[in-house]
Amino acid sequence: MVIALIRAARRAARFPRAGAPGAHYPRDVAWREEAQFQAISEVELLRMSQMNAYIALRGSDNIFESSDVRRPRSSS
C-alpha cells in the first residue's frame, strides 16, 4: 500500500515521504519528558504545514488471530 501511494504521488509530481514510526521500544527507552514532546511537536507542526496532504496508515497485531485454533495435547 505504501509503495503504491509513493508511486502515485510521484506520478502527480509530488514529493512523498514515508516513515514507519510504529517501532516498539521498551518503556524505559520510549519514555520522554514534557520538553521532548514540546520539541517534537514543534518540528512536526512545521513539517506538516509544508505538506499538501497527509495519509496515515495504522494497524496493530491481532492478538486473537489464532485464539480459536485447537492446540494439540501434549503426549507426556
Rosetta blueprint (number, residue, H / E / L):
1 M L
2 V H
3 I H
4 A H
5 L H
6 I H
7 R H
8 A H
9 A H
10 R H
11 R H
12 A L
13 A L
14 R L
15 F L
16 P L
17 R L
18 A L
19 G L
20 A L
21 P L
22 G L
23 A L
24 H L
25 Y L
26 P L
27 R H
28 D H
29 V H
30 A H
31 W L
32 R L
33 E L
34 E H
35 A H
36 Q H
37 F H
38 Q H
39 A H
40 I H
41 S H
42 E H
43 V H
44 E H
45 L H
46 L H
47 R H
48 M H
49 S H
50 Q L
51 M L
52 N L
53 A L
54 Y L
55 I L
56 A L
57 L L
58 R L
59 G L
60 S L
61 D L
62 N L
63 I L
64 F L
65 E L
66 S L
67 S L
68 D L
69 V L
70 R L
71 R L
72 P L
73 R L
74 S L
75 S L
76 S L
